[in-house]
Amino acid sequence: MLKDILYTFLISASPIGEARLGIPYGDLNTDLPFIWVFIIGLSANLLVFPLFYRLIEFSNKHFLKNKWYRKAAIYLSLRARKKTGAVVQKYGAIGLMIFVMIPLPFTGAYIGTIAAYIFKINYKKSLLAINIGVLIALTFISLGVSALF
C-alpha cells in the first residue's frame, strides 16, 4: 500500500504527466480507494508551484552564468512563452488559471510556473491561479476516469 501511495505521488509530482497521469495510474493500478488517489495526486500537483518556482529563482541566481544552464533556461522560457503567451499576457493570473486547467499535455503546473516567472505575475496570485487550475483539471480528469471505469 505504501508503494502504491508513493508511486501515485511521484507520478503526480513529475513533469511528465503530473496528476493528469498520476490519478489514472493510481485508479487503475492500485487498490487504493479513489478518494485517496485523488487526494494524493492533488497534493503532489499542488506542491509543484511553490517548489518549482523557488527552484527557478535559486537556479537563475546561481547558475545563469553557466552556458549550458542559460541555453536550457532560454529554451524552456521560449517554449513556455509560446504555449502560454496569448492567454497569460491578455488575462494575467486568470489566463494562467485557464491555461493550467485545460487537461491536455504540457498545459500543467510546470509550464504554468515557468510562465508565471517569465511574465512576472505576482507570486501569491500565481499560486492561487495555478492551484485553482490544477484543482479544476483534476476534477475533470477524475470525472472522466470514474465514468470510464
C-alpha positions in Angstrom: 0.0 0.0 0.0 2.8 2.4 0.8 4.4 1.6 -2.5 1.1 2.4 -4.3 0.9 5.8 -2.4 4.5 6.6 -3.2 4.2 5.8 -7.0 0.9 7.7 -7.3 2.5 10.7 -5.5 5.7 10.6 -7.6 3.9 10.3 -10.9 1.6 13.1 -9.9 4.5 15.3 -9.0 6.5 14.5 -12.1 6.7 17.0 -15.0 5.9 14.2 -17.5 2.3 13.7 -16.7 1.6 15.4 -13.3 -1.6 14.3 -11.6 -3.2 14.0 -15.0 -1.3 10.8 -15.3 -0.9 10.0 -11.6 -4.7 9.8 -10.9 -5.5 7.4 -13.8 -2.4 5.3 -12.8 -3.5 5.2 -9.1 -7.0 4.3 -10.0 -6.2 1.6 -12.5 -3.0 0.1 -10.9 -3.5 0.2 -7.2 -6.1 -1.0 -4.7 -6.3 2.5 -3.1 -9.8 4.0 -2.8 -10.4 6.6 -5.5 -10.7 9.4 -3.0 -7.2 8.6 -1.7 -5.9 8.6 -5.2 -7.4 12.0 -5.9 -6.1 13.5 -2.7 -2.6 12.1 -3.2 -2.5 13.3 -6.9 -3.9 16.7 -6.0 -1.4 17.1 -3.1 1.6 16.2 -5.2 0.5 18.5 -8.0 -0.2 21.4 -5.6 3.4 21.2 -4.4 4.7 21.8 -7.9 4.3 25.6 -8.0 5.9 26.6 -4.7 8.8 24.2 -5.0 9.5 24.7 -8.7 9.1 28.5 -8.5 11.7 28.6 -5.7 14.0 26.2 -7.7 13.8 28.5 -10.7 14.7 31.5 -8.6 17.6 29.7 -6.9 18.9 28.2 -10.2 18.7 31.5 -12.1 20.5 33.3 -9.3 23.4 30.8 -9.1 23.7 29.2 -12.5 22.6 31.7 -15.1 26.3 32.4 -15.9 26.8 28.8 -16.9 26.5 28.4 -20.7 24.6 25.1 -20.6 22.2 26.2 -18.0 21.5 29.5 -19.7 20.8 27.7 -23.0 18.3 25.3 -21.3 16.6 28.1 -19.4 16.2 30.2 -22.6 14.8 27.1 -24.4 12.2 26.4 -21.6 11.3 30.1 -21.3 10.7 30.4 -25.1 8.6 27.2 -25.0 6.5 28.4 -22.1 6.1 31.9 -23.6 5.0 30.3 -26.9 2.5 28.0 -25.3 1.0 30.5 -22.8 1.8 33.8 -24.3 -1.5 35.0 -25.7 -3.7 33.9 -22.8 -1.4 34.9 -20.0 -0.4 38.2 -21.5 -4.0 39.1 -22.1 -5.6 37.9 -18.9 -2.7 37.7 -16.4 -3.4 35.4 -13.5 -6.8 34.4 -14.8 -5.2 33.4 -18.1 -2.7 31.4 -16.1 -5.5 29.5 -14.4 -7.3 28.9 -17.7 -4.1 27.6 -19.3 -3.4 25.2 -16.4 -7.0 24.0 -16.1 -7.1 22.7 -19.7 -6.4 19.0 -19.2 -4.0 18.5 -22.1 -0.4 17.5 -22.2 2.1 20.4 -21.4 -0.6 22.7 -20.0 0.0 21.9 -16.4 1.6 23.4 -13.3 5.2 23.2 -14.5 4.7 25.2 -17.7 2.3 27.5 -15.8 5.0 28.1 -13.2 7.6 29.0 -15.8 5.0 31.3 -17.4 4.3 33.0 -14.1 8.0 33.5 -13.6 8.8 34.9 -17.0 5.7 37.1 -17.2 6.5 38.3 -13.6 3.0 37.6 -12.3 2.7 38.2 -8.6 3.7 35.1 -6.6 0.5 34.9 -4.5 -1.8 35.5 -7.5 0.1 32.9 -9.5 0.0 30.3 -6.6 -3.8 30.8 -6.3 -4.4 30.7 -10.1 -2.3 27.6 -10.7 -3.7 25.8 -7.8 -7.3 26.5 -8.8 -6.4 25.5 -12.4 -4.9 22.2 -11.1 -8.0 21.5 -9.0 -10.3 22.1 -11.9 -8.2 20.0 -14.3 -8.0 17.1 -11.8 -11.7 17.3 -11.2 -12.3 16.8 -15.0 -9.7 14.0 -15.1 -11.3 12.3 -12.1 -14.8 12.6 -13.5 -13.5 11.1 -16.8 -11.7 8.2 -15.1 -14.6 7.4 -12.8 -17.0 7.5 -15.8 -14.9 5.1 -17.8 -14.3 2.6 -15.1 
